[in-house]
Amino acid sequence: MSGLVETLAPGLLYPTGGAILFALGLYGLIRRHHLVLRILALNIMGSGVFMVLLGIAARGEGPPDPVAQALTLTGIVVAVSATAFALALVVRLARLTGNAIILPGPPDDDAPVDDISRLEHHAHTEAPEHIEPTARSGERR
């Protein structure tokens, strides 16, 4: 592995690593059904994009491009904010529905699903009848 890193030019190391991160994040986004894992996959994809931008900014013999560095820093701030908002939506969805999983296909779809079926999912997520939903802040029971 160290031989590969030494053979890559410094200007290609970050873009190559960024492309690999982006591909891994895209795979996770397509393959996973749990919303938190999908948000994590989107963050991995974003990290790959940031690495590519920084690698492009550092190419050449001169100083790095400050515009690309500023874009990367702004992108990181936006990604953190978007992640917090997405996680808040997942928490709200989990409180309303009892789960944070997107099942593939419409409910009447008869296509086989490789990792979870609707019947298995509903059998494992049935809430006991004695548990009451939690009250929102400020509401009385």
LINSUL-V766793 format. One record per residue. N is the residue number from 1. SS is DSSP state (H for helix, E for strand, C for the rest). PSI is psi in radians with two decimals (* if undefined). OMEGA is omega in degrees with one decimal (none if undefined). Layout:
n: <N N>
ss: <SS SS>
psi: <PSI PSI>
omega: <OMEGA OMEGA>
//
This chain:
n: <1 2 3 4 5 6 7 8 9 10 11 12 13 14 15 16 17 18 19 20 21 22 23 24 25 26 27 28 29 30 31 32 33 34 35 36 37 38 39 40 41 42 43 44 45 46 47 48 49 50 51 52 53 54 55 56 57 58 59 60 61 62 63 64 65 66 67 68 69 70 71 72 73 74 75 76 77 78 79 80 81 82 83 84 85 86 87 88 89 90 91 92 93 94 95 96 97 98 99 100 101 102 103 104 105 106 107 108 109 110 111 112 113 114 115 116 117 118 119 120 121 122 123 124 125 126 127 128 129 130 131 132 133 134 135 136 137 138 139 140 141>
ss: <C H H H H H H C C H H H H H H H H H H H H H H H H H H H H H H C C E H H H H H H H H H H H H H H H H H H H H H H H C C C C C C C C H H H H H H H H H H H H H H H H H H H H H H H H H H H H H H H H C C C E C C C C C C C C C C C C C C C C H H H H H H H H C C C C C C C C C C C C C C C C>
psi: <-0.67 -0.49 -0.65 -0.73 -0.66 -0.52 -0.41 2.40 2.62 -0.56 -0.21 -0.26 -0.89 -0.79 -0.63 -0.80 -0.67 -0.69 -0.67 -0.78 -0.74 -0.75 -0.72 -0.72 -0.68 -0.70 -0.79 -0.63 -0.69 -0.66 -0.55 2.57 -0.35 2.32 -0.62 -0.67 -0.59 -0.68 -0.72 -0.70 -0.69 -0.66 -0.64 -0.72 -0.74 -0.68 -0.65 -0.72 -0.72 -0.69 -0.69 -0.76 -0.74 -0.60 -0.67 -0.64 -0.52 0.09 2.71 3.12 -0.36 -3.02 2.74 2.69 2.06 -0.42 -0.77 -0.63 -0.68 -0.69 -0.69 -0.77 -0.73 -0.70 -0.65 -0.74 -0.77 -0.69 -0.68 -0.75 -0.77 -0.64 -0.75 -0.73 -0.76 -0.70 -0.60 -0.68 -0.66 -0.71 -0.74 -0.76 -0.71 -0.63 -0.61 -0.72 -0.31 -0.06 2.90 0.78 2.38 2.02 2.47 2.45 2.90 2.82 -0.50 0.18 2.22 0.10 2.44 2.52 2.34 -0.51 -0.34 2.38 2.77 -0.70 -0.76 -0.69 -0.83 -0.52 -0.58 -0.26 0.16 2.14 2.46 2.56 -0.36 -0.13 2.19 2.60 2.60 2.51 2.54 2.78 2.32 -0.22 2.63 2.63 *>
omega: <-179.2 176.9 178.6 179.6 -179.8 -179.1 178.1 175.7 -179.3 179.4 179.4 -175.8 -180.0 177.5 178.2 176.7 177.9 178.1 177.9 177.2 179.4 179.5 177.8 178.0 178.1 176.4 178.8 179.5 -179.3 -169.4 -173.0 178.9 -179.9 -173.2 178.9 177.6 176.4 176.6 176.9 178.2 176.6 177.3 176.9 176.7 178.5 177.3 176.2 177.9 178.8 178.3 178.1 179.0 179.3 176.7 177.1 -179.7 -175.2 -177.9 178.7 -176.5 -176.5 177.9 179.8 180.0 -177.9 179.8 178.6 177.0 177.7 177.0 178.8 178.6 176.7 178.3 178.0 178.6 179.2 179.8 177.9 179.2 179.7 177.6 178.1 178.8 -180.0 177.9 175.6 176.9 178.9 178.0 179.0 178.4 179.7 177.8 -178.6 -173.8 -179.4 177.3 -179.8 -177.6 172.1 178.5 -177.6 174.0 176.0 -176.5 -178.1 -179.4 -179.9 -179.5 179.1 178.8 -171.8 -173.9 178.0 176.1 -178.6 -179.2 177.6 -179.0 -178.5 178.0 -177.7 -175.5 176.7 -179.5 174.8 -175.0 -176.4 -179.5 178.3 176.2 -178.7 178.8 176.0 180.0 178.6 179.7 175.9 179.0 none>
//
